[in-house]
Amino acid sequence: MYTASMDNQLVDVIAKDYSLKSTHKFIEANIHYKKCSFVGVDLTESSYVRVKFSDCNFTGTNLAKVNLKQVEFYGCKIDTASFLQGTFKSVTFNNCIINDTLFCEASVLKLLRFADCELSKLDMRAMVVKDKIDFRDSTLSDIWGISSLKQVIISASQLTMISPVLALEAGISVTD
């Protein structure tokens, strides 16, 4: 585990490979992971506070029941991962590619933002949103459960991207 300096600056961890390790119930604060690999890592019930992940790979990562507070993912690849029942408080995904990932039953306590991300095949069913989820400036494709989310922010152009899923989830048949 890495600890922060006394002045609350982020400690850099660069190009570390955590692949296929189990760090169940891991607790980290004030860390900046750069170009690290978390491929296949089990981070179930872990907590991250004031942590930044830059250009990291989260393919197949289990983040179920993770607690994220003031966390930023920048330029990360997140594929076939799980944030099942995770808690998000002031979390930003910026310039990330997120594919085939579960956010089911997660709780958004304070703003969850996806900025300039490519989002496809996300499952957001049964999420509890107490603040807002901001999708503006991201590409959306196959976002399941979006029709049941409250306080979602999208742009007008994104409405056309998600309208097929909204129609399907609402039981609307569209025919020519």
SVG drawing of the C-alpha trace seen along z (x, -y; Angstrom):
<svg xmlns="http://www.w3.org/2000/svg" viewBox="-45 -20 51 34">
<polyline fill="none" stroke="black" stroke-width="0.4" points="0.0,0.0 1.2,-3.5 0.5,-6.4 0.1,-10.1 2.5,-12.8 1.6,-15.2 0.5,-18.0 -2.3,-15.8 -0.5,-15.6 -1.1,-12.5 1.6,-9.9 2.4,-8.6 2.4,-4.9 3.6,-4.4 3.3,-1.3 2.6,1.2 1.1,4.5 -1.6,5.7 -3.0,8.2 -4.8,11.3 -4.2,10.4 -6.8,10.3 -6.9,7.2 -10.3,7.7 -11.2,4.9 -8.2,2.7 -8.2,-0.8 -6.3,-3.6 -6.2,-7.4 -4.2,-10.2 -2.8,-8.0 -2.3,-8.7 -2.0,-5.5 -0.4,-6.1 -0.4,-3.4 -1.1,-0.6 -2.8,2.7 -5.7,4.0 -6.6,6.7 -8.6,9.5 -8.1,8.0 -10.6,8.6 -11.1,5.3 -14.4,6.3 -15.4,4.0 -12.3,1.8 -12.3,-1.9 -10.6,-4.7 -10.6,-8.4 -9.0,-11.2 -7.5,-8.8 -6.8,-9.3 -6.3,-6.6 -4.6,-7.7 -4.3,-5.5 -5.0,-2.3 -6.5,0.9 -9.4,2.4 -10.3,5.3 -12.2,8.0 -11.8,6.1 -14.2,6.9 -15.1,3.6 -18.3,4.9 -19.3,3.0 -16.4,0.6 -16.6,-2.8 -15.3,-5.6 -15.1,-9.2 -13.4,-12.0 -12.0,-9.6 -11.1,-10.3 -10.5,-7.8 -8.7,-9.5 -8.0,-7.8 -8.7,-4.4 -9.9,-1.2 -12.7,0.5 -14.0,3.6 -16.1,6.5 -15.7,4.9 -18.2,4.8 -19.2,1.9 -22.1,4.0 -23.5,2.3 -20.7,-0.2 -21.0,-3.7 -20.0,-6.8 -19.5,-10.2 -17.9,-12.9 -16.6,-10.4 -15.5,-11.4 -14.7,-9.1 -12.9,-11.4 -11.9,-10.3 -12.4,-6.6 -13.6,-3.7 -16.1,-1.7 -17.6,1.4 -19.7,4.3 -19.6,3.2 -22.1,3.6 -23.2,0.6 -26.3,2.5 -27.6,1.6 -24.9,-1.0 -25.6,-4.2 -24.7,-7.7 -24.5,-9.9 -22.9,-12.9 -22.3,-13.7 -21.2,-10.8 -19.8,-12.3 -18.8,-10.6 -16.9,-13.3 -15.8,-12.6 -16.2,-8.8 -17.2,-6.0 -19.8,-4.1 -21.3,-0.9 -23.2,2.1 -23.5,0.7 -26.0,2.2 -27.3,-0.5 -30.5,1.3 -31.6,0.7 -29.2,-2.2 -30.0,-4.5 -29.3,-8.1 -29.5,-10.7 -27.7,-13.4 -26.9,-13.4 -25.4,-11.3 -23.9,-13.5 -23.4,-11.8 -22.9,-15.0 -20.1,-14.9 -19.9,-11.1 -20.9,-8.6 -23.7,-6.3 -24.6,-2.9 -26.8,-0.2 -27.1,-1.7 -29.5,0.7 -31.6,-0.6 -31.2,-4.3 -35.0,-4.7 -35.4,-4.0 -32.6,-6.5 -33.6,-9.8 -31.6,-13.1 -29.6,-12.0 -28.1,-14.8 -27.7,-14.2 -27.4,-16.5 -30.1,-16.7 -28.0,-14.7 -27.5,-11.9 -31.3,-11.5 -31.3,-10.0 -28.4,-7.6 -30.4,-6.2 -33.9,-6.4 -33.9,-2.7 -33.1,-1.5 -35.7,-3.8 -38.4,-2.6 -37.5,1.0 -37.5,0.6 -40.8,-1.2 -42.3,1.6 -42.8,-0.7 -42.7,1.1 -41.4,-1.1 -42.4,0.1 -42.3,-1.5"/>
</svg>
